[in-house]
Amino acid sequence: MEEENFLSGYIAIIGRPNVGKSTLLNRILGQKIAITSNKPQTTRNRILGIHNFPAGQALFVDTPGIHKAKGKLNRFMVDQAVGACSDVDLILFLVEANDAPGGGDEYILRLLEKSSVPVFLIINKLDLVKAPDLLKLIQQYSERFDFAQVIPISAETGNGVELMLKEVEKYLPQGPQYYPDDLVTDQPEKFIVAEMVREKIMRTTSEEIPYGVGVKVDSFSEQPEKNLVVIQATIHVERDSHKKIIVGKGGQKIKSIGQSARREIERLLGTRVFLELFVRVDKDWSQNERMLRELGYSKK
C-alpha cells in the first residue's frame, strides 16, 4: 500500500482500575499480551498492542487504572496512564455498564477536558445491563462530556468490539507503518513472561500480597535444538510472611504458580518452557527507587 494512503495512529485506553482495559486489548489483538485479574491495579506499565487492518495500523496503549495514588509505585502507575493521553490520536475512555459515574470517573473526565483529541466512551460489560439502564448511563456521561462516539461492548465476549475497531479506523490520520505486520507488541518477551508470573500470583493470593509483589526475569535462554526455553525469574516480596504464603506448605503454592505460568508462557512462545522461580524478600521495595528501577517501575 502506498504510504500516502496508509492510516496509522496511537490510541490510549484509559479508565478506572479493573474496568477491563487489558481484557479489551487482548480481545483486539486476538491473543494475550496484557495480564488480567479481578483485582484492581493489575496493570502497572503502559503496554502497546499493534492491530493491523487492510488500510493501516492502529497502535493501542493499555494503561494502569487511574486512581488516587499513594506511594511511589502507585504514583508511577498513574503517571503512566495520564502520560499516555498525550501524543495520541484518539482516546478510549472505558467504563462499566453496570456502574454509575463516580468520583474516579469525574477525575478522568476533568483530565479529558484538557485533551485536544477525540474521545470515545466505551461502555464495557454490555451483557450485565438492560437497555433502559444502558441508555440512562449514556445520557449521564453525554451530559458531562462531548464524546466523538459512544460504543457499548463486551471485551469478554467480543460483542461490539469489531464495530468499535471500524469506528477507530475512521479517526486515524495518514501516517507510516510503525511496526512490521507480524509484531503484536513492542514489549520484549522477558517483560511479558514476568507479567504472566505476576498474574498467577495475583490470582492465587489475597489481600495486600499481590500489591507487594514484583517479578524480574533473571535469565532467558533459548535452546532451539531442544525446542526449549529455560527461564529463571525472581519474585520480589516485601515481607517474610508474604514469602511464606507464596511458597506455601512444602513449596506447593509456588509450584502451582509456576506450572500455571509455564503453560501460558508456552502458548505465548510456541515452544516448551522450563520455568524456575525464586522468592526473595526486599523489605518495602515498592518505596525504594533502586528496586523500582530494577523492576521496570520508573520513568526512563
N, C-alpha and C positions, 0 to 999 in steps of 0.2 A: 504494500500500500504506500502511496506517495505521502511524504512527510506532511505536506500542507493539508492533507485530508485526514490525518491521524488525530484522534482525540485522546487526550491524557490529562490526568489531574489527581490531586490529593483530596481525600475525603476523610474528615475526622469523625469518629464515632464517640460521642460523649454522653454522659448521663450519671445518675447517682450510682453508688455501688450496687452490684447484684441485680441489675435490670436486664442482663442478657447480652451485653456488648460482645463478649468473647464468643458466646454461642452464635451470635449473628455473623461474626467474622468467619468462624469455621463453616457456617452454612453457606456463605457467599463463595468461599474457596472450594467447597466440596471435600475438604479434609481438615484434620485437626492440627492447628499450629498454636492456638491460644488455649491455655488451660481454663477449666471451669470448675466451680463447686458451688454449693448452696450457701457458702459463707461470703459475706461482703469483703471487699478489698482483696479479692483473689489476684487480680491483675495488678502488677506493680510497675511494669515498664510499658512504654509505648511499643506496640508491635505492628509492623507493616505487613499487610496482606495484599498480594498482587492479583487482580482479577482482569484477565484478558477477555475481550469480546471482539467480534469481527471488525468493528470500526476503530478500536483503540484499546486503551489500558487504564483501568481505574485502580488507584492506589489507596486502600483503606487503612486508616490508622486507628487501631484499637487502643483505648486509653484506660488508665485506672479510674475507678469511680471517684467523682468529685464529692468530697466530704469535708467536714470540719477537722482539719489536720492537727494532731497532737504528736509531737516527737519528730525527730529528723527523718525517719523513714517515711512517715505519712506525709510530711511536707514535700518530700521528693516526689511521692506519688501524685499529689495534687498538682504540683508544678508541671509534671509530665503531661497531665490531662489538659491543664489550662494552656500550656505551651503549644499543644497540638492544634489549638484553634487558630493559631497564627500561621500565615503562609500556606493555607489550604484553599481549595477552590469551592468547597462545599462542606457543610457540617450536618451530620445526622444526630439529632437530639433524641435519644432513646428513653422512653418512659414505659411504665407498665400500665396495661389496660385496666387492671383491677385496683389501681391505686390513685386516689385523687392527688392533685398537685400539693406538695408540701413545701416546707422551708428550704430543703435541699434543691428542689426544682426551681424555686424562686431565685435562689442564689445563682443557679446556672443561667436562668433567663436574663438576669442582670448582666452576666458576663457576655451573653449573646448580643445584648443591645449595643455592645462596643464593637461588634464584628461587622465587617462590610461585605461579607459573602452570604449567599443564600443559605437558609437553614431549613431542613426538612424535619418535621415532627414525625418520628417513627414510633408508633404505639405497639409495643410488643405484648405477647401473651394474649393475642386476639381471642383465642379459644376459651378464655376464662370469663368473658363478659357477654351479656346480652346486648343486642343492637341499641336499645334506648340508653343504656348506661354508657356505651361507647360514644354515641352522639353527644351526650352530656359532657363527657370528658373532652372531646374535640372542641366543643364550644368554650369550655373553661380555658383551655390553652390558647385557642384562637383569639379570645378576648385579651389575652395577655401579650401576644407576640404575633407579628405578621409573618407567618411561615410561608415559604415558597410552595411547599407541598405538605400534605398530611396523609400518611400512609399507614394503615393498620397491618400488622404482620404477626406471624408466629415464627420466631427464629428456631424454635424447637422442631416444628413440623415442616417448615419451609413455606407455609401458606403466605402468599403476598410478597415473598422475597424477590421473585422474578420480576413482578411489577415494579417493585422498588428499584431494582437494578436498571430497568428500562428508563425510569424517570431520572435516575442518577446520570445515565449516559447523556441525556439531553442537556445537562448542565455543565458538561466538561468542555473546556476550551481546546482549541487545536494546540498540539504540542508533540514532543518527541516520545518515542518508545523508551521509557526509562530503564526497563529490565527485560531480559530475554524471556521468550514465551514459556520456557519450561521452569521458571522460578516462581514460587508462590509466596516467598517472604525474603526479606533482607537479613533476617536474623540467622546467625550461624547455628549449625546443628547442636553444638555444645549448649547454647542458650536454651533451645527448645527441650533438650534432654533434661537439663537441670529443672526446668519448669514442670516437666512431666513427673519428676520425682516429687517436687513440692506439691503438686496437685494431689498425689496419692496420700501425702501426709495430711493435707487439709481435709481430705475426705474421710480419713480414718481416725483423726484425733479431734478433741473438742476444746471448748472454752478458749483460753488465751494462747494455747500451744501453737496453733498454726501461724499466728501473727508474730511469733518469736522464732520462726524457722527461716533459714536461708540455705540455699543449695548451690554448691560450686562443683563443676566437673574438673577434677584434677588431671585426668588423663583420658585420651580418646584415641585408641589405637586400632586402625583398620588392618585386617588380615584377609585380603580378598581371596587368597588361595584356599582359605578355610570357610569362605562366606561368613565371616565373623567380625564383629566389632567388640573390642574389650574396653569397657568404661569403668573408671573409678571415680566416685563422687563423694564429697563430704557434706553431711547435713549439719549445719551450724545451729545450735540452740543456745538459749540464754541462761538456762538453769540446769543443775544436776537432775532435779526432779523431772524436767522435761525429757532429758536424755533417757531416763529410766522408762518413761512412758513410751517413747518412740521405739526403743529397743525391745521392750516387752519381756514377759516372762520367758526365760530360756531363749531369748532372741526371736520369738515368734512374730512379734509385731513388725520389726524391721524386715524380716524375711518375707512377710506378706506384702509390705510396701514395695520391696524390691521386685518380687515376682510380678505384681500388677504393673509397675512402671516398665519393667523389661518387655512385657507383652506389647505395651503401647509404643515403646521405642522401636521394637522390631517392625511394627506396622509402618512407622514413620520412615525408617531407614531401608526397609525391604531386605533385611538380612538378619542372620542370627546375632544375638547380643548376649555377651556375658557382662552382667552389671554387678559391681561390688560397691556396697555402701558403708560408709563410716559415719559415726556420730561424734561431734566434738562440741564441748561447752565453751562458748565465748561470752562471758557474762556481759549482759546488756549490749550486745553487738549492734543492735538497731539504733543505738545512740552514739556509736563510735564511727568517726569519719573514715578512718582507715579501713575498717571492716565493711562499711557501706560501699566504699570504692572497690574493694576486692570482690564483693558480691554483685557489683554492677548497679548499685543504687546510688549513683552520684552523677552530677552533670559532667559531661565530658570536658 
